[in-house]
Amino acid sequence: MTTNPLNPPRHSDPPRPRAGGTSSPPSNPILRRAAVVFAAFLACGLLLWPIPYSRVSLPGNPSSALLLLLGGAIGFVAAFLIRSGFAAPWLAVPMGFALAVIARVAVETSRDPTSHNLWPFEVVILGGIGLAAGLIGVSLARLFQRLTPARSG
């Protein structure tokens, strides 16, 4: 096989990534949103699930301040992962919190169907805490993004 002298092979092309393998973080916005919802799900769930149902007193136990802090941190990171607008990263936090409550209700009502008579109120209370936490975190992140100059390069 001979090479054409008028069109030599270019050796400066960067190597193409193999199919299915890349070293960069996922660029799919759906995966980023799912990761944020899952992080909020775990943050709320790991505080809520170990507490026996008889000792849960929303919004006091688990600690609302700790839920606000964790949700705010997740909202802050979400604003950098989910760049589209304000609502998408903000609403990912309460969605994760509500799903953590729904998971607990599903598990505990499978054992005792009468255990969670007021489960919609649990979802609303922790969803509200998630709304506030996400609003704080995303607002701080957007403020930070406006105040810091964009890096070039």
Secondary structure, 3 states (H helix, E strand, C coil): CCCCCCCCCCCCCCCCCCCCCCCCCCCCHHHHHHHHHHHHHHHHHHHHCCCCHHHCECCCECCHHHHHHHHHHHHHHHHHHCCCCCHHHHHHHHHHHHHHHHHHHHHHHHHCCCCCCCHHHHHHHHHHHHHHHHHHHHHHHHHHHHHCCCCCC
